[in-house]
Amino acid sequence: MSSLEGWIVPFTFIPGVGMLILSTSNRYYHVKDLIRDSILEEKKKTLWSFGDLMRRARLFHHALVAQYVAIGSFSLSALTANIQQNWFKDYHNVLMAVSDALTLAGVFCVVLSSGILIREATLSLRHLEAKNLS
């Protein structure tokens, strides 16, 4: 890997994670609106119970946190590799190991976030199926 790739590669992950953040944020705010509507229309029969909406909101919150940590990890990875390339060339192994570890942590957070979002989607589908059958 050339020295330029060491700090550019982590930045290539950021647009994809940014799209995940945008999508997750939109879905999270939709759940928040449903919670607000549920509170305001307490006496009306609603599709979602308050507890179900709170479980979904918690899952979205955890997914967003993992995505934000991923963005931070990718950015720190790129910064570490850039510092190594430009100022501390003698510490190549140490700083590149830190950069690689941060990139790996970012990828792990994206995978974790995806798992959380799969869990939320499954919960949502099961709830809708249960409501449809009753």
C-alpha positions in Angstrom: 0.0 0.0 0.0 1.4 3.4 -0.9 1.7 6.0 1.7 -1.2 8.0 0.2 -3.5 5.1 0.3 -2.9 4.7 4.1 -4.8 7.8 4.9 -7.2 8.1 1.9 -8.7 4.6 2.1 -10.6 5.2 5.4 -12.2 8.3 3.9 -13.7 6.2 1.2 -15.9 4.5 3.8 -17.4 7.8 5.1 -19.9 8.5 2.2 -21.5 5.0 2.7 -21.8 5.4 6.4 -23.1 8.9 5.9 -25.9 7.5 3.8 -26.7 4.9 6.6 -26.8 7.8 9.1 -29.2 9.8 6.8 -31.5 6.8 6.4 -31.4 5.8 10.0 -32.0 9.4 11.2 -35.1 9.7 9.0 -36.5 6.4 10.3 -35.6 7.4 13.9 -37.4 10.7 13.6 -40.5 8.9 12.1 -40.6 6.7 15.2 -40.2 9.8 17.3 -43.2 11.4 15.6 -45.3 8.3 16.1 -44.4 8.4 19.8 -45.5 12.0 20.0 -48.7 11.2 18.2 -49.3 8.3 20.4 -48.9 10.5 23.5 -51.2 13.1 22.1 -53.9 10.7 21.0 -53.7 8.5 24.1 -57.3 7.4 24.0 -57.4 6.5 20.3 -56.5 2.9 19.2 -53.1 3.1 17.5 -51.1 0.6 15.5 -48.1 0.9 17.7 -48.0 0.7 21.4 -45.8 3.2 23.3 -43.6 0.3 24.5 -43.1 -1.0 20.9 -42.2 2.5 19.7 -39.7 3.0 22.6 -38.0 -0.3 21.7 -37.7 0.8 18.1 -36.4 4.2 19.1 -33.7 2.6 21.4 -32.6 0.4 18.5 -32.4 3.4 16.1 -30.5 5.3 18.8 -27.9 2.5 19.2 -27.5 2.2 15.4 -26.9 5.9 15.1 -24.3 5.8 17.9 -22.5 3.0 16.2 -22.6 4.9 12.9 -21.2 8.0 14.5 -18.4 6.0 16.1 -17.6 4.5 12.7 -17.3 8.0 11.1 -15.1 9.1 14.0 -12.9 5.9 13.7 -12.5 6.3 9.9 -11.6 10.0 10.4 -9.1 9.3 13.2 -7.6 6.5 11.1 -7.1 8.8 8.2 -5.6 11.5 10.5 -3.2 9.0 12.1 -2.0 7.7 8.8 -1.6 11.3 7.5 0.4 12.3 10.6 2.6 9.3 10.2 3.2 10.0 6.5 4.0 13.6 6.9 5.7 14.0 10.3 6.7 10.7 11.9 8.0 8.4 9.2 10.3 6.7 11.7 7.3 5.3 13.6 5.7 3.7 10.5 4.7 0.4 12.2 3.2 1.9 15.3 1.1 4.6 13.7 0.0 2.4 10.8 -1.1 -0.2 13.3 -3.1 2.4 15.1 -4.6 3.6 11.8 -5.4 0.0 10.7 -7.0 -0.7 14.1 -9.2 2.4 13.8 -10.3 1.4 10.4 -11.1 -2.1 11.6 -13.1 -0.5 14.5 -15.0 1.6 12.1 -15.9 -1.4 9.9 -17.0 -3.3 13.0 -19.3 -0.4 14.0 -20.9 -0.4 10.6 -21.5 -4.2 10.8 -22.9 -3.7 14.4 -25.1 -0.9 13.2 -26.4 -3.1 10.3 -27.2 -5.9 12.8 -29.1 -3.5 15.0 -31.1 -2.2 12.0 -31.9 -5.7 10.9 -33.2 -6.4 14.4 -35.4 -3.2 14.3 -36.7 -4.1 10.8 -37.5 -7.7 12.0 -39.3 -6.3 15.1 -41.3 -3.9 13.0 -42.3 -6.6 10.5 -43.3 -9.0 13.3 -45.4 -6.3 14.9 -47.2 -5.4 11.7 -47.9 -9.0 10.9 -49.3 -9.5 14.4 -51.5 -6.5 14.1 -52.7 -7.6 10.6 -53.7 -11.0 12.0 -55.7 -9.6 14.9 
